[in-house]
Amino acid sequence: MRQAQSTALWTIVTAALLAVVVGIGVWVTRPRGSSRMPATLSADEQAYLPQIAVSDVRMSAAQNFLGDTVTYLDAKVTNRGSRLVRRVDLKLEFVDTLGQVVLRETAHAVAPASPALKPGETRPFRVTFEHMPAEWNQAPPAITVTAVQF
């Protein structure tokens, strides 16, 4: 009888600890309100997209300490407009030798956690890729500005 009570107690304690760990994991990984983009851009934000320019795009690769190849995209983002920009999202499309998209990613050239991009300011940014498709043609991606936030 005492053995059954001990086993039941350990089962309850283990389940409670597991629930706490899962709860903490969900809380830590949940999206924060300030980092989420609205479902649609405002008319002002939509009109401002052409004011964001991406230049000096370069691709490079290096091996990490595990011997895996890591690919980097380095570029610069410029705010050619007159407003302070707190976030810039980019669509990156990598293609194969036939021009077919083999990888599509979203990058944050300016994120809410970084300083806002001032009017006229140019800032470098880097995007890291752990795995690139074998079909990729090794060229820089097509880059489209998809969102801004003031």
C-alpha positions in Angstrom: 0.0 0.0 0.0 2.8 2.4 0.9 4.6 1.6 -2.3 1.5 2.5 -4.4 1.2 5.9 -2.6 4.9 6.6 -3.2 4.6 5.8 -6.9 1.4 7.9 -7.3 3.2 10.8 -5.5 6.2 10.6 -7.9 3.9 10.5 -10.9 2.0 13.6 -9.7 5.3 15.5 -9.0 6.8 14.5 -12.4 3.6 15.6 -14.2 3.6 18.9 -12.4 7.3 19.6 -13.2 6.7 18.7 -16.9 3.7 21.1 -17.0 5.8 23.9 -15.5 8.6 23.2 -18.1 6.2 23.2 -21.0 4.5 26.3 -19.7 7.8 28.2 -19.5 8.7 27.0 -23.0 5.5 28.3 -24.4 5.8 31.6 -22.6 9.4 32.2 -23.8 8.7 31.3 -27.4 5.4 33.1 -27.8 5.5 36.1 -30.2 5.6 39.4 -28.5 3.1 42.1 -29.5 5.7 44.6 -30.6 7.6 42.2 -32.8 4.6 41.0 -34.8 3.7 42.8 -38.0 0.1 43.7 -38.5 -1.8 41.4 -41.0 -1.9 44.3 -43.5 0.1 47.4 -44.0 -1.4 50.8 -43.6 -1.7 52.9 -46.7 1.2 55.1 -45.4 3.4 52.0 -44.9 2.5 50.6 -48.3 3.3 53.9 -50.0 6.7 54.0 -48.1 8.0 50.6 -49.3 9.8 52.2 -52.4 11.7 54.4 -50.0 13.6 51.4 -48.6 16.6 50.4 -50.7 18.8 47.3 -50.4 22.3 47.5 -51.8 25.8 45.9 -51.7 24.4 42.4 -51.6 27.1 39.8 -51.1 27.0 36.0 -50.4 29.8 34.2 -48.5 30.2 30.9 -46.7 32.3 29.6 -43.9 32.6 26.4 -41.9 31.4 26.4 -38.3 33.1 24.5 -35.5 31.1 21.3 -36.3 32.4 21.4 -39.9 29.1 22.4 -41.5 28.9 25.1 -44.1 27.1 28.3 -43.0 26.1 30.7 -45.7 25.8 34.4 -45.1 24.0 37.2 -46.9 25.5 40.6 -46.2 23.8 43.8 -47.5 22.9 47.3 -46.6 19.5 48.8 -46.1 18.9 52.5 -46.7 15.9 54.7 -45.7 15.6 57.1 -48.6 12.4 58.6 -47.1 11.6 61.2 -44.5 10.2 58.9 -41.7 11.8 57.0 -38.9 11.5 53.3 -39.6 11.3 50.8 -36.8 11.1 47.6 -38.8 11.9 46.4 -42.3 11.0 42.9 -43.6 12.4 41.5 -46.8 11.5 38.5 -48.9 14.5 36.6 -50.2 14.1 34.3 -53.1 17.0 32.0 -54.1 16.8 30.3 -57.5 18.3 27.3 -59.3 20.0 27.5 -62.7 16.6 27.4 -64.4 15.4 30.4 -62.5 13.0 28.4 -60.3 12.7 29.4 -56.6 14.4 26.8 -54.4 14.3 28.7 -51.2 12.1 31.6 -49.9 12.9 33.3 -46.6 11.8 36.4 -44.7 14.6 38.5 -43.3 14.4 41.4 -40.8 16.8 44.1 -42.0 15.6 46.3 -39.2 14.0 44.7 -36.2 12.1 46.2 -33.3 14.9 45.3 -30.9 17.4 47.3 -32.9 17.6 51.1 -33.2 15.2 52.6 -35.7 16.5 53.5 -39.2 16.6 57.3 -39.5 15.8 59.2 -42.7 18.8 59.0 -45.0 20.6 56.4 -42.9 22.2 53.3 -44.4 22.9 50.3 -42.2 24.5 46.9 -42.8 22.7 43.7 -42.0 23.5 40.0 -42.1 21.3 36.9 -42.6 22.7 33.5 -41.8 21.6 30.2 -43.4 22.5 26.9 -41.9 21.4 24.8 -44.9 21.1 25.9 -48.5 19.4 23.7 -51.2 21.8 21.8 -53.4 20.0 23.2 -56.4 20.7 26.8 -55.5 22.7 28.6 -58.3 25.1 30.3 -55.8 23.9 33.8 -56.8 22.4 36.4 -54.3 18.7 36.2 -53.9 16.0 38.4 -55.4 15.2 40.8 -52.6 11.8 42.5 -52.2 10.8 44.9 -49.4 7.6 43.5 -48.0 6.9 45.5 -44.9 7.8 48.6 -43.0 6.7 49.8 -39.6 7.0 53.3 -38.3 
